Amino acid sequence: MTINISVRQMEFVLELARVKNFNRAAKELFVSQPTLTYQIRQIEEAAGFPIFLRTPKGVALTPAGEQFAATLQAVTGELSRSIEQCRNFASRYSADIRVMMPIRSALFFLPEAIREFCAANPGISVTPGFNWDRGLDIFLRGGSDVLFALEDDVKAIPELALTPLFKSRIYLVCPKGSALARKKTARAEDLAGQTLMVGGPSPAPLRAVQERVTKASGCSYFTSQSHDMSLTYVASGTGVVLSPGFLNDHSGMFAWVPFECGETISCVLCTHRGDRRPMVSRFLRTLLSLYERHPDFPV
Protein backbone atom coordinates (compact mmCIF):
# COMPACT_ATOMS: atom_id res chain seq x y z
CA MET A 1 0.00 0.00 0.00
CA THR A 2 1.37 3.41 -1.01
CA ILE A 3 0.90 6.27 1.46
CA ASN A 4 1.26 9.82 0.19
CA ILE A 5 2.12 12.30 2.93
CA SER A 6 3.59 15.68 2.08
CA VAL A 7 6.50 17.29 3.85
CA ARG A 8 4.08 19.89 5.25
CA GLN A 9 1.92 17.13 6.72
CA MET A 10 5.02 15.63 8.33
CA GLU A 11 5.59 19.00 9.98
CA PHE A 12 2.01 18.93 11.30
CA VAL A 13 2.53 15.54 12.94
CA LEU A 14 5.91 16.44 14.42
CA GLU A 15 4.78 19.78 15.84
CA LEU A 16 1.64 18.31 17.39
CA ALA A 17 3.74 15.46 18.81
CA ARG A 18 6.09 18.07 20.32
CA VAL A 19 3.58 20.40 21.97
CA LYS A 20 0.73 17.87 22.44
CA ASN A 21 -1.92 20.59 22.02
CA PHE A 22 -3.90 21.43 18.88
CA ASN A 23 -4.20 25.17 19.57
CA ARG A 24 -0.52 25.66 20.36
CA ALA A 25 0.58 23.50 17.42
CA ALA A 26 -1.71 25.43 15.02
CA LYS A 27 -0.22 28.75 16.15
CA GLU A 28 3.32 27.48 15.69
CA LEU A 29 2.43 26.17 12.23
CA PHE A 30 0.55 29.36 11.23
CA VAL A 31 -2.66 27.51 10.41
CA SER A 32 -6.08 27.47 11.99
CA GLN A 33 -6.94 24.84 14.58
CA PRO A 34 -9.69 23.31 12.35
CA THR A 35 -7.16 23.09 9.48
CA LEU A 36 -4.69 21.23 11.66
CA THR A 37 -7.41 18.92 12.97
CA TYR A 38 -8.52 18.13 9.40
CA GLN A 39 -4.95 17.47 8.25
CA ILE A 40 -4.20 15.11 11.15
CA ARG A 41 -7.40 13.21 10.41
CA GLN A 42 -6.36 12.90 6.75
CA ILE A 43 -2.91 11.65 7.71
CA GLU A 44 -4.33 9.06 10.11
CA GLU A 45 -6.74 7.83 7.44
CA ALA A 46 -3.91 7.53 4.92
CA ALA A 47 -1.66 5.74 7.43
CA GLY A 48 -4.42 3.37 8.52
CA PHE A 49 -3.87 3.74 12.26
CA PRO A 50 -4.44 6.40 14.97
CA ILE A 51 -1.38 8.55 15.61
CA PHE A 52 -2.79 10.64 18.46
CA LEU A 53 -5.11 10.00 21.38
CA ARG A 54 -7.39 12.94 22.23
CA THR A 55 -7.45 13.69 25.97
CA PRO A 56 -9.12 16.43 28.08
CA LYS A 57 -5.70 18.11 28.44
CA GLY A 58 -4.67 17.83 24.79
CA VAL A 59 -3.28 14.88 22.85
CA ALA A 60 -0.90 11.97 23.40
CA LEU A 61 0.87 9.74 20.94
CA THR A 62 -0.36 6.19 20.51
CA PRO A 63 2.34 3.48 20.59
CA ALA A 64 2.16 3.31 16.80
CA GLY A 65 2.17 7.11 16.71
CA GLU A 66 5.38 7.25 18.73
CA GLN A 67 7.13 4.98 16.23
CA PHE A 68 5.64 6.91 13.32
CA ALA A 69 6.77 10.27 14.73
CA ALA A 70 10.28 8.93 15.35
CA THR A 71 10.44 7.71 11.76
CA LEU A 72 9.21 11.06 10.44
CA GLN A 73 11.84 12.84 12.54
CA ALA A 74 14.57 10.71 10.97
CA VAL A 75 13.13 11.20 7.46
CA THR A 76 12.85 14.98 7.74
CA GLY A 77 16.33 15.17 9.25
CA GLU A 78 17.78 13.16 6.37
CA LEU A 79 15.84 15.27 3.88
CA SER A 80 17.23 18.48 5.37
CA ARG A 81 20.78 17.12 5.22
CA SER A 82 20.25 16.00 1.62
CA ILE A 83 18.94 19.41 0.59
CA GLU A 84 21.93 21.11 2.23
CA GLN A 85 24.35 18.76 0.47
CA CYS A 86 22.63 19.36 -2.86
CA ARG A 87 22.82 23.13 -2.34
CA ASN A 88 26.56 22.80 -1.70
CA PHE A 89 26.84 20.60 -4.79
CA ALA A 90 24.88 23.04 -6.95
CA SER A 91 27.08 25.94 -5.85
CA ARG A 92 30.24 24.10 -6.98
CA TYR A 93 29.22 21.93 -9.92
CA SER A 94 27.18 22.38 -13.06
CA ALA A 95 27.10 18.69 -14.02
CA ASP A 96 27.82 15.23 -12.63
CA ILE A 97 28.95 11.93 -14.17
CA ARG A 98 27.71 8.90 -12.25
CA VAL A 99 29.87 5.78 -12.50
CA MET A 100 28.46 2.40 -11.41
CA MET A 101 30.56 -0.68 -10.66
CA PRO A 102 30.13 -3.92 -8.69
CA ILE A 103 33.09 -3.37 -6.37
CA ARG A 104 35.71 -0.64 -5.84
CA SER A 105 38.61 -2.67 -7.20
CA ALA A 106 36.90 -3.13 -10.59
CA LEU A 107 38.16 0.31 -11.65
CA PHE A 108 41.49 0.55 -9.83
CA PHE A 109 42.47 3.80 -11.58
CA LEU A 110 39.12 5.53 -10.98
CA PRO A 111 40.43 7.80 -8.17
CA GLU A 112 43.28 9.00 -10.38
CA ALA A 113 40.88 9.44 -13.30
CA ILE A 114 38.61 11.58 -11.11
CA ARG A 115 41.55 13.76 -10.05
CA GLU A 116 42.77 14.26 -13.63
CA PHE A 117 39.31 14.78 -15.12
CA CYS A 118 38.09 17.22 -12.49
CA ALA A 119 41.32 19.21 -12.67
CA ALA A 120 40.85 19.59 -16.42
CA ASN A 121 37.07 20.07 -16.19
CA PRO A 122 36.25 22.32 -13.24
CA GLY A 123 32.56 22.43 -12.50
CA ILE A 124 31.98 18.79 -13.40
CA SER A 125 31.94 16.17 -10.65
CA VAL A 126 32.27 12.38 -10.84
CA THR A 127 30.21 10.29 -8.42
CA PRO A 128 31.03 6.57 -7.96
CA GLY A 129 28.34 4.06 -7.05
CA PHE A 130 28.62 0.41 -6.06
CA ASN A 131 26.10 -2.40 -6.44
CA TRP A 132 27.11 -6.00 -7.10
CA ASP A 133 23.67 -7.39 -7.88
CA ARG A 134 21.68 -4.51 -9.38
CA GLY A 135 24.27 -2.29 -11.06
CA LEU A 136 23.07 -3.08 -14.59
CA ASP A 137 19.43 -2.56 -13.67
CA ILE A 138 20.24 0.78 -12.02
CA PHE A 139 22.16 1.83 -15.12
CA LEU A 140 19.39 0.81 -17.53
CA ARG A 141 16.90 2.79 -15.47
CA GLY A 142 19.03 5.90 -15.86
CA GLY A 143 20.61 5.80 -12.42
CA SER A 144 24.17 6.10 -13.75
CA ASP A 145 25.99 7.36 -16.84
CA VAL A 146 28.91 4.92 -17.02
CA LEU A 147 28.84 1.24 -16.03
CA PHE A 148 31.71 -1.21 -15.55
CA ALA A 149 30.52 -4.59 -16.80
CA LEU A 150 31.60 -7.94 -18.18
CA GLU A 151 31.15 -7.92 -21.93
CA ASP A 152 29.35 -11.27 -22.00
CA ASP A 153 26.70 -9.88 -19.65
CA VAL A 154 25.85 -6.80 -21.72
CA LYS A 155 26.86 -7.34 -25.36
CA ALA A 156 23.34 -8.32 -26.42
CA ILE A 157 21.67 -5.21 -24.96
CA PRO A 158 21.04 -2.86 -27.91
CA GLU A 159 20.66 0.37 -25.94
CA LEU A 160 24.24 0.20 -24.67
CA ALA A 161 27.43 1.53 -26.23
CA LEU A 162 30.43 -0.57 -25.18
CA THR A 163 34.02 0.62 -24.83
CA PRO A 164 36.59 -2.19 -24.32
CA LEU A 165 38.62 -1.61 -21.15
CA PHE A 166 40.79 -4.69 -20.52
CA LYS A 167 40.80 -8.48 -20.57
CA SER A 168 40.99 -9.69 -17.00
CA ARG A 169 43.20 -12.73 -16.40
CA ILE A 170 42.42 -15.50 -13.94
CA TYR A 171 44.49 -15.76 -10.78
CA LEU A 172 44.87 -18.25 -7.95
CA VAL A 173 44.22 -16.46 -4.67
CA CYS A 174 45.93 -18.10 -1.70
CA PRO A 175 47.44 -17.17 1.69
CA LYS A 176 50.65 -15.16 1.34
CA GLY A 177 52.67 -17.60 3.43
CA SER A 178 51.65 -20.73 1.53
CA ALA A 179 53.82 -22.75 -0.86
CA LEU A 180 51.45 -21.81 -3.70
CA ALA A 181 52.19 -18.12 -3.11
CA ARG A 182 55.82 -18.67 -4.11
CA LYS A 183 54.95 -19.88 -7.60
CA LYS A 184 55.30 -17.52 -10.56
CA THR A 185 52.47 -19.35 -12.32
CA ALA A 186 50.00 -21.80 -10.80
CA ARG A 187 48.73 -24.84 -12.68
CA ALA A 188 45.87 -27.27 -12.21
CA GLU A 189 48.14 -29.99 -10.78
CA ASP A 190 49.31 -27.57 -8.07
CA LEU A 191 45.85 -27.71 -6.52
CA ALA A 192 45.95 -31.41 -5.66
CA GLY A 193 45.05 -31.73 -1.99
CA GLN A 194 43.58 -28.22 -1.86
CA THR A 195 39.96 -27.15 -1.35
CA LEU A 196 38.87 -24.93 -4.23
CA MET A 197 36.09 -22.42 -3.66
CA VAL A 198 33.73 -22.50 -6.67
CA GLY A 199 30.36 -21.16 -7.75
CA GLY A 200 29.01 -17.89 -6.43
CA PRO A 201 28.84 -15.11 -9.02
CA SER A 202 31.55 -16.66 -11.24
CA PRO A 203 31.31 -15.60 -14.93
CA ALA A 204 31.16 -18.35 -17.56
CA PRO A 205 34.90 -18.42 -18.46
CA LEU A 206 35.83 -18.77 -14.80
CA ARG A 207 33.29 -21.55 -14.26
CA ALA A 208 34.82 -23.42 -17.20
CA VAL A 209 38.27 -23.19 -15.61
CA GLN A 210 36.91 -24.29 -12.22
CA GLU A 211 35.29 -27.38 -13.75
CA ARG A 212 38.41 -28.30 -15.70
CA VAL A 213 40.68 -27.85 -12.68
CA THR A 214 38.56 -29.94 -10.32
CA LYS A 215 38.58 -32.81 -12.83
CA ALA A 216 42.28 -32.56 -13.69
CA SER A 217 43.69 -32.02 -10.20
CA GLY A 218 41.34 -34.17 -8.18
CA CYS A 219 41.09 -31.37 -5.61
CA SER A 220 38.07 -31.10 -3.38
CA TYR A 221 35.77 -28.15 -3.85
CA PHE A 222 33.29 -26.12 -1.85
CA THR A 223 30.47 -23.95 -3.20
CA SER A 224 30.83 -20.31 -2.17
CA GLN A 225 28.02 -17.78 -2.28
CA SER A 226 30.17 -14.70 -2.88
CA HIS A 227 33.68 -13.43 -3.50
CA ASP A 228 33.89 -12.13 0.07
CA MET A 229 32.90 -15.54 1.39
CA SER A 230 35.65 -17.16 -0.70
CA LEU A 231 38.27 -14.70 0.56
CA THR A 232 37.22 -15.41 4.14
CA TYR A 233 37.99 -19.09 3.62
CA VAL A 234 41.29 -18.21 1.94
CA ALA A 235 42.21 -16.01 4.92
CA SER A 236 41.39 -18.88 7.28
CA GLY A 237 43.71 -21.21 5.37
CA THR A 238 40.91 -23.65 4.59
CA GLY A 239 40.58 -22.98 0.87
CA VAL A 240 41.87 -21.28 -2.25
CA VAL A 241 39.97 -19.56 -5.04
CA LEU A 242 40.35 -18.80 -8.72
CA SER A 243 39.37 -15.21 -9.37
CA PRO A 244 39.44 -12.61 -12.16
CA GLY A 245 42.10 -9.98 -11.60
CA PHE A 246 39.67 -7.06 -11.52
CA LEU A 247 38.56 -8.23 -8.06
CA ASN A 248 42.08 -7.76 -6.66
CA ASP A 249 42.03 -4.82 -4.25
CA HIS A 250 45.86 -4.81 -4.13
CA SER A 251 45.79 -4.60 -0.36
CA GLY A 252 48.59 -7.15 -0.10
CA MET A 253 46.56 -9.38 2.20
CA PHE A 254 46.55 -12.31 -0.25
CA ALA A 255 48.85 -13.71 -2.92
CA TRP A 256 47.39 -13.39 -6.42
CA VAL A 257 49.28 -15.89 -8.57
CA PRO A 258 48.68 -15.92 -12.36
CA PHE A 259 46.90 -19.16 -13.27
CA GLU A 260 47.83 -21.09 -16.39
CA CYS A 261 44.77 -21.08 -18.63
CA GLY A 262 43.68 -19.56 -21.90
CA GLU A 263 40.48 -17.98 -20.60
CA THR A 264 40.19 -14.26 -19.94
CA ILE A 265 37.19 -12.12 -19.00
CA SER A 266 36.49 -9.12 -21.22
CA CYS A 267 35.63 -6.02 -19.20
CA VAL A 268 33.98 -2.98 -20.77
CA LEU A 269 32.68 0.47 -19.96
CA CYS A 270 29.03 0.94 -20.89
CA THR A 271 27.33 4.20 -21.73
CA HIS A 272 23.80 4.86 -22.93
CA ARG A 273 23.77 4.65 -26.72
CA GLY A 274 22.00 8.00 -27.06
CA ASP A 275 24.32 9.81 -24.62
CA ARG A 276 26.59 11.98 -26.77
CA ARG A 277 27.61 14.48 -24.10
CA PRO A 278 31.22 15.55 -24.65
CA MET A 279 31.97 15.44 -20.91
CA VAL A 280 31.17 11.69 -20.79
CA SER A 281 33.45 11.03 -23.77
CA ARG A 282 36.24 13.05 -22.14
CA PHE A 283 35.88 11.11 -18.92
CA LEU A 284 36.07 7.78 -20.76
CA ARG A 285 39.24 8.91 -22.53
CA THR A 286 40.77 9.96 -19.21
CA LEU A 287 40.07 6.58 -17.63
CA LEU A 288 41.21 4.59 -20.66
CA SER A 289 44.45 6.56 -20.90
CA LEU A 290 45.39 5.53 -17.36
CA TYR A 291 45.15 1.85 -18.26
CA GLU A 292 47.11 2.52 -21.46
CA ARG A 293 49.84 4.25 -19.42
CA HIS A 294 50.10 1.21 -17.13
CA PRO A 295 50.10 -1.75 -19.55
CA ASP A 296 51.80 -4.01 -17.00
CA PHE A 297 49.24 -3.39 -14.28
CA PRO A 298 47.81 -6.81 -13.32
CA VAL A 299 44.16 -7.12 -14.23
Buried (B, 14 or more C-beta within 10 A) or exposed (E): EEEEBEEEBBBBBBBBBEBBBBEBBBBBBEBEBEEBBEBBEEBBEEBEEBBBEEEEEBBEBBEEBEEBBEEBBEEBEEEEEEEEEEEEEEEEBEEEBBBBBBBEBBBBBBEBBBEBBBEEBEEBBBBBBEBEEEBBEBBBEEBBBBBBBBBEEBEEBEEBBBBEBBBBBBBBBBBEEBEBBEBEEBBBEBBEEBBBBBBBEBBEBBBBBBEEBBEEBEBEBBEBEEBEBBBBBBEEEEBBBBBBBBBBBEEEEBBBBBBBBEBBBBBBBBBBEEEEEEBBEBBBEBBBEBBEEEEEEBB
